[in-house]
Amino acid sequence: MKKKILLAFWTTDGHARSISERIASRLESNGSEVRMVCLRDEQPDPGGYDGVIVGASIRYGFHHPKVERYVNRNAKALEAVPNAFFSINLSARKPAKNTPETNPYCRKFLQKIKWKPGMAVVFPGKVDFTRYRGFDRVMMHLIMSISGGPHGKDTVVDFTDWNAVDAFADRFAGGGSLGKD
């Protein structure tokens, strides 16, 4: 019997959607049925699923308040099944900030919420100055300049470790969380 997985995510510039699609594809190749939902559009009830993954990107140092409200409102339901959280942020491109324990944004979020994920990971994101407009372009330029990251006006750099994304999905699908029938 296929495991039914809810993969709920928040994206600002679309990269969390790309990572979620990769995770969903990997879970499906491992025999699961995945329902992907953007938390911007819907706040799904996690009940009725065999597992739940929640993912969110960081914007200006914070996960979106709707993500926090969603996981707090559904903490018991999330913890009732195998569950996981992934955070996406550019500071995770640095080895000293690429785990939930060492990444200040992920650590702060996990300490603040009621839900205690069974698994948590941090993925470095993508900087794409071709998509940023106005305020976001200025702020991202400033942030990348201060943190030693790329910041040219046409710069696009994907720091995502896609092998780590695959390993996370495989671990969730395998003995790490869902287990096999």
RAKACOR-V369898 format. One record per pair of residues at least 12 apart in sequence whose ideal C-beta (glycine too) atoms are under 8 Angstrom apart, sorted by sequence separation. I is the first residue (numbers start at 1). J is the second residue. D is the distance in Angstrom with one decimal. If there is no record, write none. Layout:
I/J/D  I/J/D
//
This chain:
24/36/5.3  91/103/6.4  129/141/7.5  7/20/5.5  54/67/7.1  87/100/7.4  91/104/7.2  127/140/6.8  35/49/7.7  71/85/7.7  89/103/6.9  91/105/6.8  106/120/6.9  21/36/7.1  39/54/8.0  7/23/6.3  20/36/5.7  54/70/7.3  87/103/6.8  89/105/5.3  106/122/5.0  137/153/7.8  7/24/5.5  39/56/7.6  54/71/6.0  89/106/7.4  127/144/6.3  32/50/7.9  87/105/6.5  5/24/8.0  32/51/7.7  87/106/4.2  103/122/4.6  7/27/7.6  100/120/4.2  17/38/6.9  100/121/6.8  5/27/5.7  87/109/6.8  99/121/7.8  100/122/5.8  127/149/6.4  129/151/7.3  43/66/7.5  99/122/6.1  127/150/6.0  129/152/6.7  54/78/7.4  63/87/6.9  98/122/5.7  127/151/7.8  129/153/5.6  130/154/6.1  39/64/7.6  52/77/7.9  85/110/7.5  97/122/7.7  129/154/6.2  40/66/7.2  52/78/5.5  98/124/6.7  129/155/4.8  130/156/5.9  5/32/4.9  7/34/5.5  9/36/7.2  11/38/6.4  39/66/5.7  43/70/5.5  128/155/7.8  129/156/6.9  3/31/7.2  4/32/7.4  5/33/6.9  6/34/7.9  7/35/7.0  8/36/8.0  9/37/7.5  10/38/7.1  39/67/6.0  46/74/5.2  127/155/6.4  128/156/4.8  2/31/6.0  3/32/4.5  4/33/5.1  5/34/4.8  6/35/5.5  7/36/4.8  8/37/4.9  9/38/6.1  10/39/4.7  11/40/7.3  45/74/7.5  52/81/6.0  54/83/7.6  56/85/8.0  58/87/6.6  127/156/7.1  2/32/6.0  3/33/7.0  5/35/7.2  7/37/7.2  8/38/7.9  9/39/6.5  10/40/6.4  23/53/6.7  43/73/7.9  47/77/5.2  51/81/5.3  52/82/7.8  53/83/7.1  54/84/7.6  55/85/7.0  56/86/7.8  57/87/7.7  58/88/6.7  85/115/7.8  92/122/4.5  126/156/7.5  127/157/5.2  2/33/4.6  4/35/7.3  6/37/6.9  8/39/5.4  39/70/5.7  46/77/4.6  50/81/6.1  51/82/4.2  52/83/4.8  53/84/4.8  54/85/5.2  55/86/4.2  56/87/6.2  57/88/4.4  58/89/3.7  92/123/6.2  93/124/4.0  126/157/6.9  23/55/7.6  45/77/7.3  46/78/5.6  49/81/6.2  50/82/7.3  51/83/6.6  52/84/7.8  53/85/7.4  54/86/7.8  55/87/7.4  56/88/7.1  57/89/6.9  58/90/7.7  83/115/7.8  85/117/4.0  92/124/4.2  93/125/7.8  126/158/4.4  127/159/7.5  51/84/8.0  53/86/7.0  55/88/6.9  58/91/7.9  84/117/5.7  87/120/7.6  89/122/6.9  92/125/7.3  126/159/6.6  83/117/5.6  84/118/6.1  85/119/7.3  86/120/7.3  87/121/7.6  88/122/7.6  90/124/6.4  125/159/6.3  126/160/6.3  20/55/5.8  46/81/7.4  83/118/4.9  84/119/3.8  85/120/4.7  86/121/5.0  87/122/4.9  88/123/5.1  89/124/7.4  90/125/4.9  124/159/3.7  125/160/6.8  8/44/6.2  19/55/6.6  79/115/6.6  82/118/5.9  83/119/7.5  84/120/6.8  85/121/7.7  86/122/7.2  87/123/7.4  88/124/7.6  89/125/5.8  124/160/5.9  78/115/5.2  79/116/6.7  84/121/7.5  86/123/6.0  88/125/4.6  90/127/6.2  123/160/5.7  124/161/6.8  6/44/6.2  8/46/7.6  75/113/7.4  123/161/6.8  16/55/5.7  75/114/4.1  78/117/7.6  79/118/7.7  6/46/5.6  16/56/6.5  75/115/4.0  16/57/4.5  68/109/7.3  72/113/5.7  74/115/7.4  75/116/7.9  123/164/6.6  15/57/6.5  63/105/7.3  71/113/5.3  72/114/4.8  123/165/6.3  6/49/4.4  62/105/7.3  71/114/7.3  72/115/6.8  121/164/7.4  4/48/7.3  5/49/6.3  8/52/7.0  13/57/7.5  61/105/6.1  68/112/7.1  71/115/4.4  4/49/5.1  5/50/6.6  6/51/7.5  7/52/7.8  8/53/7.4  9/54/7.1  10/55/7.4  12/57/5.4  68/113/6.0  4/50/5.1  5/51/4.8  6/52/4.6  7/53/4.8  8/54/5.1  9/55/4.2  10/56/4.1  11/57/5.8  63/109/5.2  3/50/4.2  4/51/7.8  5/52/7.1  6/53/7.3  8/55/7.6  9/56/6.5  10/57/6.4  12/59/5.0  58/105/5.0  62/109/8.0  121/168/5.1  3/51/6.1  5/53/6.8  7/55/7.3  119/168/7.5  12/64/7.6  119/171/6.9  10/63/7.0  90/143/7.6  119/172/6.4  10/64/5.0  90/144/7.6  10/66/6.7  91/147/7.0  93/149/7.2  10/67/4.8  90/147/7.5  119/176/6.5  119/177/5.9  90/149/6.5  118/177/5.7  8/70/7.1  23/86/7.8  54/117/7.7  93/159/4.1  19/86/7.2  58/125/7.6  92/159/7.6  57/125/6.4  19/88/6.3  90/159/6.8  16/88/5.4  88/160/8.0  15/88/6.4  60/139/6.8  86/168/6.6  84/168/7.4  84/172/5.4  82/172/7.1  84/177/6.3  83/177/7.3  82/177/3.7  82/178/5.0  82/179/7.7  19/123/6.2  18/126/8.0  15/125/5.5  15/126/4.5  13/126/7.7  15/128/7.9  13/128/6.5  14/131/7.8  13/131/5.5  13/132/7.8  53/172/6.5  51/172/7.0  51/177/6.3  51/178/5.1  50/178/6.7  26/165/7.7  30/169/7.4  22/162/6.7  26/166/5.5  30/170/6.8  19/160/6.6  32/173/6.1  23/165/6.3  27/169/5.5  31/173/7.5  15/158/7.9  22/165/5.2  26/169/3.6  30/173/3.8  22/166/7.3  26/170/6.5  30/174/7.3  15/160/7.5  23/168/6.9  27/172/7.1  19/165/5.8  23/169/4.5  27/173/5.3  32/178/7.3  22/169/7.4  26/173/7.3  23/172/7.9  3/173/7.8  5/178/7.7  3/178/5.5  1/181/6.3
//
